[in-house]
Amino acid sequence: MSVVLNSFILVFLSEMGDKTQLLALVLVSKFRKPVPILFGIFLATVLNHALASYFGKLISNYISHDVLKWFLAGTFIFFGIWLLKSDQEDGSENPFSWGPFWTTVVTFFFAEMGDKTQLATAAIAAKYVDPLLVTIGTTLGMMGADGLAVVFGNNFLKKVSIKLVNKLACILFILFGLGIFFGY
């Protein structure tokens, strides 16, 4: 049980204030459907952290750090531009036609690639040599931290303009992408 608890604590604390909490808030602002977003976060996290637990070392042997860095930077910049573009549209059509669940699964899965929580998951799995329990603990940690953003973000968005949140998120995602690209 200490494996699950230690994995939970490490990921929960490292996820607080992380970009995926911001992503959860953005998704709530876009779709206003917290339940499918929570299930999407859960599926993406299970897939991502299981991948990290079981194959983290293997993947790092085949994908160079530079290629991963460029891909992640491009993903964040793209998502920031998408937020800016979707904010300027008339709202008649959602730019992502996948719906809240699949949009959450895809964006969370890729947002966590190479992230500190994915790397922490791989390191914890190497330490405890129990990928299943590590995946359970880290997934619970992600759900705890990002679930707070989804649940309380909905109330927060009732008081704050969605356009303001989208503009700030756009800027932050582009800055995250540039930060990854330039190694900050």
Buried (B, 14 or more C-beta within 10 A) or exposed (E): EEBBEBBBBBBBEBBBEBBBBBBBBBBBBBBEBBEBBBBBBBBBBBBBBBBBBBBBEEBBEEEEEEEBBEBBBEBBBBBBBBBBEBBEEEEEEBEBEEEBBBBBBBBBBBBBBBBBBBBBBBBBBEEBEBBEBBBBBBBBBBBBBBBBBBBEBBEBBEEEEBEEBBBBBBEBBBBBBBBBBEEE
